[in-house]
Amino acid sequence: MNRTNIYIDAFNLYFGALKETPFRWLNITKLCRVLLPKNDIKNIKYYTALVKPRKNDPNQPIRQQTYLRALKTLPEVTIIYGHFLSHEIEMPLAESIDGKLQYVKVIKTEEKGSDVNIATHLINDAYKNEYDIAVIVSNDSDLLEPIKIITSELKKIVGILNPHKYPSRVLLRYASFYKPIRKGVLEISQFPKNMKDNIGIFTKPESW
C-alpha cells in the first residue's frame, strides 16, 4: 500500500530551490510525480502565506496570486494559509564602531503558522489513516517531532524531498527515505506559459 500525501512548505521550497531561478512557475504535482513515480499520490497540501507589496517590489503579491491561480488548476492540491508578521526591531551591527556596539532599526518579516499547520495535518491525517506514506517538501528541523511520532507510534512511512543544498541531519536520521530536489527535475516540472481556468486565460509573470 502506498497511498501518499504530500506536505509542501512553500517558503522553504522557494528559498531553498526556486528564488532567483527560472523555475518559479513550478507545477508541484508534476514535480512530485517525477520524484515519486511509484506512489499513489492522493493529496498535495501547499502551506503558504499571502505576501504584501514592498516599496522595492510592489508587484510581488500580483505574481504570487497568479501562481496560486495556477496551483488551483491542479485537482490534487489544497492551499493552506498562514500569515505574515512585520514589525520594526532594533538589532546590533555585526561589527562594533570604536569598540561600541551599534544598533540599527530594521523591519523584520516572519512567516507564521506553516510549520504548525504542517505538523498538525501530518499527525491528524495519520490518525485518520488517510495515507500510508507522508512526504514532506521541506528541510525544516522543527518538523522532527511529528516525524518521530508518525514513524514510531503510528508506523507510517515519512519521506523528505529536500529543496536545499544540504539536508538537515536530524531529519535524515528519522525520515524513512530522502530525495534531493535537483535543477533537472525543476526544469521539466514547469507549467505552460499560458494557462486557462474557469475565469479565463492567464500568463506566467514576465519577470519569472
N, C-alpha and C positions, 0 to 999 in steps of 0.2 A: 504494500500500500504506500503510495507516495503523494497523497493529497497535499498540496503545497500552498501555503500562504506566504506572501512576501511583504515585508515591512520596510519602507524606504524613508530614511531620514533625509529629507530633501536638501537641507543646507549642508549636511555632512557630505552628501553626494556632490553638490555644486562646488563647494570649496575644495573638495578632495580631488575631483576629476574633471570638472566642467569649466570652471572660471577661466577666462582668457583663452578658451579653446574654440574651434569652430563646431563643437559637438553639443552645444547647449539645447538644440532643437531635438531633444532626445526622446525617442519612443521607448518608454520604460518597459512596456510589455514585450517588445521585440528584444530588448536588451536581456530581459530575464529568460526568454525562450532560447536565446542563443547560448547563454551561460548554463541553463538548466534544461537541456533538450529532452531528458527522460522524465522530467517531473510533470505531474498533472497540476498545473497552476490554476487554483480556484479563485483566489483574491489577491489583489495587489493594493496595499494601503500606503498612501503617499502623505507624509506628515510635513506640513509647511506652515508658514505664516505670511500674511499679506504685508508686503513692503510698502514704505511710504516714499513720496518723492523727496529727493535731496537737491540742494542748491546746485551741485555739480552734475546731477543726473536726474532731472525732473521726469524723464520718461521711463524710469525703472519700473513703476507699477504697471504701466501700459504693456511693457514687454512681458512681465510676469503674468498678467491677466490673459495675454494672448497665448502664452504657453499653457496655462491652466485650462484654457479653452480647448487646446489640442489634446491634453490629457483626458478631458471629459468625453472625447470621442472613443475612448478605449473602454469596452464594456467591463473588463475585469477590475478597473481602477476605481478606488474610492479616495477622495481627498479629505484629510482630517486637518483642521486648522488649530494652530496655537496662536501666539500673539507676540508682538514686539514691545519691549520696554526701552524707552530712550530718555536719558537724563544726563545733566551735567554733573561731573565729579572732578575733584582735584586729584592729580596723580603726580608722583615725583619724576623728574627727568632722570634719564639713565646715568648721566654724569653730573657731578656737583660743580658749582661755579665758585671759585675762590674758597673751596673747602666747605661751602654751604649747600645744603640740599635745596634745590629749587622745585617749586610746584607750578603746574600749569592746569588750567581748566580744559577738560576735553568732554566731548559728547560720547557717552557710552551707550551702545545699542546692543541689546541682548534678545535673542530669540528664546521665548519661554514656552514650555509646555510640550514640545515634541518628544523629548526623551521620556517624560512621564506618560504621555499618551501611547507611545510605542510599547513601553513596559506593561502598561495596563492591558492593552489589546493582546499582546503576546500571551500573557497569563490567562486572561479571560477566554480567549479563543481556544487555548489549550484545554482549559477545564470543560469547555463546551464540546470538546472533541471535534473542532472544525478543521483540523489539519493533522497530518502525520508528520509533516516536515515544515518548520518555520525557517524562512531565510530572511536575514536582516541585512539591509544595504546600509552599512554604517561602519565606522571604526571607533565608535564612542564606548569607552570602557565603563561608562555609567550603566550600560546595559548588562553588565556582568551578572548581577544578582538574579534578574529574571531568567537569564540563560541557564544559570545553575539550577534554579527551581524547576524549570521546564524539562531539562535533561535528566536530572537526578530523581526528582519526585514524580513527575508526570510521564517520564520515559518517552519523551518526544525527541525527534532529531532537530537540531538547530544548526543551520549553516550561516556563514558570513560571506557576503560579496563585498569586498573591501575597495572603496574608491580612492584610498590614499596610497602613497608610495610605500609606506612601511606599516605593517599590521600591528594592532595592539597586541602585546604579548599575553595579557591576561585573557583577552577574548580568544586568542589562538589556543590557549590551554584548555578552555572549556567548550569551545564550539565543536560540533560533530564533524564539520568539514569547512574548508576555506577556499575561496577563489578570488584572485585579484580582478579588478575591472581594468582592462588594458585599452589602449588607444584604438587598436584594430576593432575591438568589439563595439566601442562607442561609434566608430566611423560607419559601421554597417547597420547601426540601430537608430537611424535618424528618420524623423517624419518627412514626408514630401514637403517641398517648399510651399505649395498651395494646398489648402485643406478646406473641407466643407463640413458643416454641422447643420443642425436644424434651424439655425439662424441665417446662415449664408456662407459665403466664401471668405476665408481669411488667410493671411500670408505670414510666413516666418518673419520676425523682426529683422529689419535691414542690417542692424549692427551685429547680428548674430551670424 
